[in-house]
Amino acid sequence: MAQTNGFMEAAFEEARAAGARGEVPIGAVVVRDGEILARAGNETRALNDVTAHAEVLAIRRAASAVGDERLVDADLYVTLEPCTMCAAAISFARIRRLYYAAQDVKGGAVENGVRFYEQATCHHVPDVYSGIRESEAAEMMRNFFQDRRD
């Protein structure tokens, strides 16, 4: 699990950087063969692009780096449960394993909401591991939105 935590730490670094830019603090990294292929934090505001979630950006960058839209044998580490759009992108990219920190009861689509990977129309289901540094990720999100309300 130490290796997992190292990659999750990279996702947390991206989340913190996104928060510092005024973006929702979510970070993601794509890993294959023990190496980070790509990393990203949310950039929806910076790019004026509702699809610029950390997971989608990291997948795009990793696919570009390897020259293939399929990221077979790659793993994704993300600080928050992916939404439906991101869960679909993870499936379409053929990500092998999904590791995420905190559940997103309102917008998540893996353990919450539509439970995308349980649908008959889902063609590829990654192995899913959740709850890694969950309280830290949840606190980061709470603090970000509390600061916006104050």
MIMI-356662 format. One line per 10 residues: their letters; for each residue x, y, z of N, C-alpha, C. Coordinates in pm, 1 decimal, padded with zeros to 6 digits. Layout:
N
A = X:Y:Z:X:Y:Z:X:Y:Z | ...
END
This chain:
150
MAQTNGFMEA = 00082.2:-00120.4:00000.0:00000.0:00000.0:00000.0:00085.8:00125.7:00000.0 | 00212.7:00115.3:00039.8:00299.7:00233.1:00041.1:00312.3:00290.7:-00099.0 | 00326.2:00202.5:-00199.4:00334.4:00248.9:-00338.1:00206.3:00322.8:-00375.6 | 00092.2:00266.6:-00338.5:-00036.8:00329.7:-00365.5:-00040.7:00469.1:-00303.7 | 00004.3:00479.6:-00179.8:00001.1:00608.5:-00112.9:00093.2:00709.3:-00181.2 | 00204.7:00665.1:-00236.1:00293.3:00755.4:-00310.0:00223.5:00812.6:-00432.0 | 00152.5:00730.0:-00504.4:00080.9:00778.8:-00621.8:-00038.6:00863.4:-00580.3 | -00103.8:00823.5:-00471.9:-00215.5:00903.9:-00423.2:-00164.1:01039.5:-00374.8 | -00044.8:01042.5:-00318.4:00013.1:01171.6:-00277.2:00030.8:01262.5:-00398.4 | 00071.6:01207.8:-00510.1:00084.8:01288.8:-00631.9:-00051.4:01345.0:-00673.2
AFEEARAAGA = -00156.1:01265.8:-00657.9:-00291.4:01314.4:-00688.1:-00329.7:01426.0:-00591.0 | -00293.9:01410.3:-00463.5:-00321.5:01515.4:-00364.6:-00244.6:01642.9:-00397.3 | -00122.4:01630.0:-00446.3:-00045.4:01748.5:-00486.7:-00118.9:01823.7:-00597.0 | -00170.9:01749.9:-00692.5:-00247.4:01812.0:-00801.1:-00375.3:01876.2:-00748.8 | -00440.9:01811.5:-00653.2:-00563.2:01866.8:-00594.1:-00533.9:01997.4:-00521.3 | -00426.4:01997.7:-00442.3:-00390.1:02120.4:-00370.2:-00357.2:02233.5:-00467.4 | -00286.1:02202.1:-00574.1:-00252.7:02303.6:-00674.5:-00379.3:02356.5:-00741.9 | -00473.4:02268.4:-00770.9:-00600.7:02311.0:-00831.6:-00673.5:02404.7:-00736.5 | -00681.6:02369.0:-00610.0:-00747.3:02454.0:-00511.5:-00681.6:02590.7:-00502.0 | -00549.5:02594.0:-00507.2:-00476.3:02721.4:-00500.7:-00506.7:02809.4:-00621.9
RGEVPIGAVV = -00543.7:02747.3:-00733.0:-00581.1:02823.0:-00853.9:-00728.2:02863.1:-00853.2 | -00801.5:02823.5:-00748.5:-00943.8:02853.5:-00741.5:-01031.6:02749.3:-00806.8 | -00971.6:02639.0:-00846.1:-01046.7:02527.0:-00903.2:-01091.5:02435.4:-00789.5 | -01196.0:02356.9:-00811.9:-01234.3:02255.8:-00714.2:-01112.7:02163.6:-00696.8 | -01069.2:02140.3:-00572.0:-00943.5:02068.6:-00548.2:-00952.8:01917.4:-00566.8 | -00945.7:01878.5:-00691.4:-00944.0:01736.2:-00725.5:-00820.9:01713.2:-00812.4 | -00748.1:01606.8:-00781.2:-00628.2:01573.1:-00856.9:-00630.4:01427.9:-00898.7 | -00559.8:01399.4:-01008.7:-00554.9:01263.5:-01062.4:-00418.5:01236.1:-01124.2 | -00375.8:01111.7:-01116.0:-00255.1:01067.6:-01185.3:-00281.7:00932.3:-01251.0 | -00223.1:00914.6:-01368.4:-00229.6:00786.9:-01439.7:-00091.8:00722.6:-01428.2
VRDGEILARA = -00091.0:00595.9:-01387.6:00032.7:00523.3:-01361.0:00034.7:00394.0:-01442.2 | 00150.2:00365.2:-01501.1:00169.0:00234.1:-01565.9:00311.5:00187.7:-01539.6 | 00324.9:00061.3:-01506.2:00456.2:00002.1:-01478.0:00533.2:00081.3:-01372.7 | 00461.5:00129.7:-01270.4:00526.8:00199.4:-01161.5:00570.8:00341.0:-01191.7 | 00533.9:00392.8:-01307.3:00572.2:00528.7:-01347.7:00447.7:00613.0:-01371.5 | 00453.2:00737.8:-01329.6:00343.0:00829.7:-01357.4:00352.1:00872.9:-01503.7 | 00247.3:00841.2:-01579.2:00240.3:00882.1:-01719.8:00190.4:01025.6:-01733.5 | 00096.1:01062.8:-01647.2:00036.7:01196.2:-01656.1:-00028.1:01230.8:-01523.4 | -00041.2:01361.2:-01500.4:-00103.9:01410.1:-01378.8:-00180.2:01536.4:-01412.4 | -00285.5:01561.7:-01335.1:-00366.7:01680.7:-01361.3:-00452.2:01712.6:-01239.9
GNETRALNDV = -00486.6:01839.4:-01230.8:-00587.2:01886.0:-01137.6:-00700.0:01945.2:-01218.8 | -00811.5:01970.0:-01155.5:-00924.0:02030.9:-01227.6:-00879.8:02160.4:-01294.8 | -00929.7:02183.6:-01416.5:-00901.5:02306.7:-01489.9:-01027.2:02358.9:-01559.0 | -01143.6:02330.4:-01503.7:-01268.2:02370.7:-01570.2:-01279.6:02521.7:-01583.0 | -01239.6:02594.0:-01480.9:-01248.1:02740.6:-01484.0:-01141.3:02799.4:-01575.4 | -01019.5:02750.4:-01562.3:-00908.3:02803.2:-01641.8:-00931.4:02783.7:-01791.0 | -00989.4:02670.5:-01826.7:-01010.1:02638.7:-01968.5:-01151.0:02670.0:-02017.4 | -01238.1:02716.7:-01924.7:-01379.2:02737.0:-01960.7:-01434.1:02612.7:-02028.7 | -01410.3:02499.0:-01964.0:-01443.3:02369.2:-02022.7:-01497.7:02277.9:-01913.1 | -01626.4:02249.4:-01919.6:-01688.3:02165.5:-01817.0:-01633.6:02022.9:-01816.9
TAHAEVLAIR = -01566.9:01981.7:-01923.6:-01510.2:01847.1:-01928.3:-01367.9:01841.2:-01874.1 | -01311.3:01952.0:-01831.8:-01172.1:01957.1:-01786.9:-01157.9:01912.9:-01641.0 | -01218.7:01798.7:-01609.8:-01202.0:01738.2:-01477.7:-01062.9:01675.4:-01471.6 | -01009.8:01662.0:-01351.7:-00875.5:01608.1:-01333.3:-00858.5:01472.1:-01401.3 | -00957.0:01384.6:-01385.1:-00946.6:01250.5:-01442.9:-00938.6:01255.9:-01595.0 | -01025.1:01334.9:-01656.3:-01028.0:01344.6:-01802.8:-00896.9:01402.6:-01854.4 | -00848.3:01508.4:-01789.9:-00722.5:01569.1:-01833.5:-00605.9:01472.3:-01818.5 | -00600.6:01400.7:-01706.6:-00491.9:01304.8:-01686.2:-00498.7:01192.6:-01789.7 | -00618.3:01144.7:-01819.3:-00633.9:01040.3:-01920.9:-00591.8:01092.7:-02058.2 | -00634.1:01212.7:-02093.6:-00594.7:01271.2:-02223.0:-00443.1:01281.5:-02234.3
RAASAVGDER = -00380.5:01331.4:-02128.8:-00235.1:01350.9:-02131.0:-00161.4:01218.4:-02136.1 | -00210.0:01118.1:-02063.3:-00146.0:00986.9:-02065.2:-00159.9:00922.0:-02202.5 | -00278.3:00931.3:-02261.1:-00300.7:00874.1:-02394.0:-00209.6:00940.5:-02497.1 | -00195.2:01070.7:-02485.4:-00106.0:01143.0:-02575.9:00039.1:01099.5:-02555.4 | 00078.9:01081.3:-02430.3:00217.0:01041.7:-02399.7:00251.6:00904.2:-02454.8 | 00155.7:00811.7:-02452.4:00184.5:00675.5:-02499.9:00142.1:00654.1:-02644.9 | 00071.7:00751.1:-02702.2:00029.7:00739.4:-02841.3:-00081.0:00638.7:-02864.1 | -00168.9:00623.5:-02766.5:-00278.1:00527.1:-02778.5:-00393.6:00572.8:-02690.6 | -00515.0:00565.9:-02742.1:-00631.3:00607.2:-02661.9:-00666.1:00505.0:-02554.5 | -00615.6:00385.4:-02567.2:-00640.5:00280.1:-02468.5:-00523.1:00277.0:-02370.9
LVDADLYVTL = -00555.3:00283.4:-02243.6:-00452.7:00282.5:-02139.4:-00457.4:00150.2:-02063.1 | -00452.8:00042.7:-02139.6:-00455.0:-00092.1:-02082.8:-00335.0:-00105.7:-01988.8 | -00355.2:-00171.6:-01878.3:-00252.2:-00192.2:-01776.0:-00212.8:-00064.0:-01703.3 | -00293.9:00041.6:-01715.4:-00268.3:00165.2:-01641.2:-00367.8:00176.8:-01526.4 | -00324.5:00246.2:-01424.2:-00407.0:00268.9:-01306.1:-00429.5:00418.6:-01289.4 | -00542.8:00454.5:-01232.3:-00575.9:00594.4:-01208.1:-00595.0:00615.5:-01058.8 | -00530.1:00716.9:-01006.9:-00543.0:00757.8:-00866.9:-00608.7:00894.7:-00866.3 | -00717.0:00908.9:-00791.6:-00789.7:01035.9:-00789.6:-00838.4:01063.1:-00648.1 | -00848.6:01191.0:-00614.0:-00880.8:01228.6:-00476.4:-01029.4:01225.5:-00444.3 | -01115.2:01215.4:-00544.3:-01259.3:01211.2:-00520.7:-01323.6:01110.2:-00614.8
EPCTMCAAAI = -01427.6:01046.4:-00567.9:-01503.2:00951.5:-00649.5:-01541.5:01015.9:-00782.5 | -01509.2:00951.3:-00894.0:-01541.1:01009.0:-01024.4:-01691.2:01026.3:-01049.1 | -01723.2:01131.4:-01123.2:-01860.7:01156.4:-01168.0:-01891.8:01062.4:-01284.8 | -02012.2:01070.3:-01335.9:-02052.1:00982.6:-01446.4:-01964.2:01002.5:-01569.4 | -01936.6:01127.7:-01605.3:-01852.7:01156.0:-01722.3:-01714.6:01093.1:-01705.1 | -01655.5:01111.1:-01588.9:-01521.6:01059.3:-01565.0:-01521.2:00907.0:-01555.1 | -01624.3:00850.2:-01493.3:-01634.6:00703.9:-01485.9:-01641.2:00645.6:-01626.8 | -01714.9:00709.7:-01715.3:-01723.1:00663.4:-01854.2:-01587.3:00675.4:-01922.8 | -01518.4:00786.9:-01903.5:-01386.2:00804.8:-01965.1:-01288.7:00698.0:-01915.8 | -01294.5:00667.5:-01788.3:-01209.4:00563.4:-01729.9:-01238.5:00429.0:-01796.2
SFARIRRLYY = -01365.2:00398.9:-01815.2:-01405.3:00274.5:-01880.1:-01359.7:00271.4:-02025.8 | -01386.1:00378.8:-02100.2:-01349.2:00383.4:-02242.0:-01198.1:00375.7:-02261.5 | -01121.7:00431.7:-02168.1:-00975.5:00426.4:-02177.6:-00919.5:00290.9:-02136.1 | -01005.4:00205.7:-02083.9:-00967.5:00070.8:-02038.5:-00867.6:00075.4:-01923.1 | -00885.6:00172.9:-01833.9:-00803.4:00181.6:-01713.6:-00819.3:00051.1:-01635.6 | -00709.3:-00004.5:-01590.8:-00711.0:-00134.2:-01521.4:-00765.2:-00122.9:-01379.4 | -00711.6:-00026.6:-01303.9:-00752.9:-00009.7:-01164.2:-00779.4:00136.3:-01135.0 | -00884.7:00159.5:-01059.2:-00920.3:00293.3:-01013.0:-00904.4:00296.2:-00861.8 | -00822.1:00389.4:-00814.7:-00804.7:00412.3:-00671.4:-00856.8:00552.5:-00642.5 | -00947.0:00567.1:-00547.6:-00988.5:00701.9:-00512.4:-01001.9:00718.4:-00362.9
AAQDVKGGAV = -00992.1:00844.2:-00321.9:-00990.1:00877.0:-00179.3:-01131.4:00885.2:-00123.1 | -01197.8:00997.6:-00141.1:-01327.7:01021.8:-00077.2:-01443.8:00989.6:-00170.0 | -01550.7:00941.0:-00109.3:-01675.9:00924.3:-00183.6:-01736.4:01061.4:-00210.8 | -01812.6:01069.1:-00317.6:-01887.8:01190.1:-00350.5:-02035.3:01151.2:-00356.0 | -02102.6:01165.6:-00243.3:-02242.2:01123.1:-00232.4:-02330.9:01199.0:-00330.5 | -02299.3:01325.0:-00354.7:-02382.3:01408.7:-00441.9:-02353.8:01387.4:-00591.1 | -02227.1:01375.9:-00627.7:-02193.7:01371.1:-00770.5:-02119.8:01248.0:-00816.8 | -02086.2:01158.1:-00725.2:-02011.7:01039.1:-00763.0:-02095.2:00940.9:-00841.9 | -02027.0:00856.0:-00918.9:-02097.9:00760.3:-01003.1:-02041.2:00619.2:-00995.4 | -01958.0:00594.2:-00894.8:-01899.7:00461.7:-00878.8:-01972.4:00387.0:-00767.0
ENGVRFYEQA = -01962.9:00437.5:-00646.0:-02035.0:00377.9:-00532.6:-02165.1:00451.4:-00503.7 | -02181.2:00566.2:-00562.3:-02299.7:00649.7:-00542.0:-02364.7:00678.4:-00676.5 | -02476.9:00746.5:-00673.2:-02542.4:00788.5:-00797.0:-02576.0:00672.8:-00888.6 | -02538.0:00687.4:-01015.6:-02575.6:00587.9:-01116.4:-02498.9:00456.2:-01107.2 | -02393.0:00453.1:-01028.0:-02310.4:00332.0:-01016.3:-02277.7:00278.3:-01156.5 | -02207.9:00361.9:-01229.9:-02180.9:00339.5:-01371.7:-02127.2:00199.8:-01403.1 | -02035.5:00150.4:-01321.4:-01972.5:00021.5:-01352.0:-02064.5:-00098.0:-01329.3 | -02178.2:-00076.1:-01267.1:-02275.9:-00183.9:-01246.3:-02378.9:-00190.4:-01359.3 | -02372.6:-00098.1:-01453.5:-02471.2:-00094.4:-01561.1:-02436.2:-00194.4:-01671.7 | -02538.4:-00255.5:-01728.9:-02518.3:-00353.3:-01836.4:-02451.9:-00291.1:-01958.8
TCHHVPDVYS = -02466.1:-00161.2:-01976.5:-02408.7:-00092.7:-02092.5:-02261.5:-00057.6:-02074.2 | -02206.1:-00083.1:-01958.4:-02064.8:-00054.6:-01932.1:-01980.8:-00169.9:-01987.7 | -01893.4:-00139.7:-02082.2:-01815.9:-00243.6:-02149.8:-01689.4:-00285.8:-02076.2 | -01630.2:-00194.3:-02001.4:-01507.8:-00227.5:-01927.2:-01521.0:-00175.4:-01785.1 | -01496.0:-00261.5:-01689.0:-01505.2:-00224.8:-01548.4:-01366.6:-00236.8:-01485.9 | -01312.1:-00125.9:-01436.1:-01182.8:-00135.7:-01367.6:-01201.0:-00197.1:-01229.6 | -01093.5:-00250.1:-01174.3:-01094.6:-00287.4:-01033.4:-01099.0:-00156.2:-00956.1 | -01182.2:-00147.9:-00853.6:-01201.0:-00022.4:-00780.9:-01158.8:-00039.9:-00635.8 | -01078.2:00055.3:-00588.8:-01032.5:00059.6:-00450.5:-01060.0:00200.0:-00399.0 | -01140.7:00210.8:-00294.7:-01178.0:00343.2:-00244.6:-01139.8:00359.8:-00098.7
GIRESEAAEM = -01149.6:00482.5:-00052.0:-01126.2:00511.9:00088.5:-00982.0:00538.2:00124.8 | -00893.4:00552.2:00026.3:-00751.9:00577.7:00052.2:-00735.9:00725.1:00089.5 | -00702.3:00752.0:00214.6:-00688.1:00889.3:00266.5:-00820.0:00966.5:00253.3 | -00928.2:00894.8:00275.7:-01062.5:00949.2:00256.9:-01088.8:01073.9:00340.8 | -01056.1:01069.4:00469.0:-01087.7:01183.1:00555.2:-01009.7:01307.2:00513.6 | -00885.9:01289.5:00470.8:-00804.7:01402.5:00424.4:-00865.3:01466.2:00299.0 | -00908.3:01384.2:00205.6:-00969.2:01435.9:00083.1:-01101.7:01504.4:00112.3 | -01181.7:01444.4:00198.7:-01311.2:01503.8:00233.3:-01291.5:01637.9:00303.0 | -01192.5:01646.0:00390.1:-01164.7:01772.7:00459.3:-01118.5:01879.9:00361.1 | -01036.4:01841.8:00263.9:-00990.6:01937.0:00162.7:-01110.4:01996.0:00087.8
MRNFFQDRRD = -01205.1:01910.8:00052.1:-01324.0:01957.7:-00020.0:-01409.4:02047.0:00069.6 | -01432.0:02004.5:00193.1:-01512.1:02085.4:00287.6:-01450.1:02223.0:00307.4 | -01320.0:02227.0:00331.1:-01251.4:02354.2:00352.7:-01260.7:02444.9:00230.9 | -01244.7:02387.6:00112.6:-01251.7:02466.8:-00010.3:-01388.4:02534.3:-00022.6 | -01493.9:02458.5:-00005.4:-01627.4:02515.7:-00021.2:-01665.6:02604.9:00095.8 | -01617.1:02575.3:00215.8:-01643.2:02661.9:00331.4:-01577.2:02798.9:00308.6 | -01456.1:02798.6:00257.5:-01387.0:02925.4:00228.1:-01464.7:03007.4:00126.2 | -01530.2:02942.2:00033.1:-01607.7:03013.3:-00070.0:-01733.5:03075.3:-00009.8 | -01788.2:03009.4:00094.8:-01910.1:03058.9:00158.4:-01882.4:03173.0:00255.6 | -01760.9:03174.5:00312.6:-01727.2:03277.1:00413.1:-01705.3:03414.2:00351.7
END
